Amino acid sequence: SKKPIRVAVTGAAGQICYSLLFRIAHGDMLGYDQPVILHLIDIPAAQKALKGVAMELGDCAFPLLQGIVCTDDLKVGFTDVEAALLVGAKPRGKGQERGDLLKDNAKIFIPQGKALSDYAHRDVRVLVVGNPANTNALITATHAVSLPKKNFAAMTRLDHDRAVWQVAEKTGSVVADIAKVVVWGNHSPTMSPDLAWATVKGKRALDLVGEEWYTKTFIPRVQKRGAEIIENRGLSSAASAGNAALEHMRSWFLGHKHDWVSFGIWSNGNTYNVPEGLFYSFPVTVENKEWSVVNGLTITAEQQRKMTVTANELLEERKAIEDLLKI
Ligand code: NAX
């Protein structure tokens, strides 16, 4: 049988992880023949709650779960891990400035980047879920000096999957019929969900849904779906966010060749006019644990304008924490 893979998850006592961890342990992320050892990381004040989560994980008697480590120590948490899901983050306080939120989070992600660099498996893949996810990913990857930037990503899979579902509902089709949906940019309301290449059973999605629905309903709905969930559920997205994190990692580890998927990844400055050094969501395919951006798409002037808006927001976020990017 296969050697277990160590998977680190931060914010492990929080609400996203309360669904995510159980599904990882069940095999939904890395495959039903792949044993895992979970490294559950949370802050000191959450250790008792974390212990309760670990007890429940154990009580499921998952055949693939070969160990559980609970810790607030990043060395213990990240040693030899091949997958790290950074979910824990500091939420925006009442009336807090965005710049202060970015800085507070930087203080969390700098030590995590360093510890991943020092102790993680050299082939680790790191997904940042905690918001502001793209800029937190930039901070983490920057401080993980011994690891390649391509091994880090910010999660925009939830936005991607929300977009797919909207198209399925609108066209009365099923998710498996839909391909080539794209979400560009920041995981924030400036993101640009794009159906220019999307198809439903091979037919052009835009012809089926119509321009009016696309611009007036689809785009704002995907951009503001998080708020819509809070409005209805009274709590922020948790199970769907956990699912998206799991699916992102599954695509990364097991491949995603049959369709495009959105990954928030390090921009090299040569792709779709996105400035260098931002974690920006692009359409990718994945093979052998390496993503490649879908290249050669013709972008309309209007679409390029939207992609610039969200890039500019990421440039502003980067500016707000630029001192903290010095290594
Ligand atoms: P919760 O507040 O339920 O849980 C967060 C957990 O993180 C808590 O247990 C807390 O103790 C822990 N934590 C805080 N600082 C930590 C640190 N330095 N090290 C380790 N753990 C730490 O939040 P939850 O609903 O689970 O959401 C977690 C994060 O995901 C939030 O930042 C949220 O904004 C973000 N989201 C990102 C999404 C995305 O698409 N990228 C969507 C869903 C979600 O909103």
Residues whose N, C-alpha, C, O or C-beta is under 5 A from the ligand:
A	BS01	NAX	T10 G11 A13 G14 Q15 I16 C17 I41 D42 I43 A46 V87 G88 A89 I108 V128 V129 G130 N131 A133 M155 L158 H187 S236 S237 A241
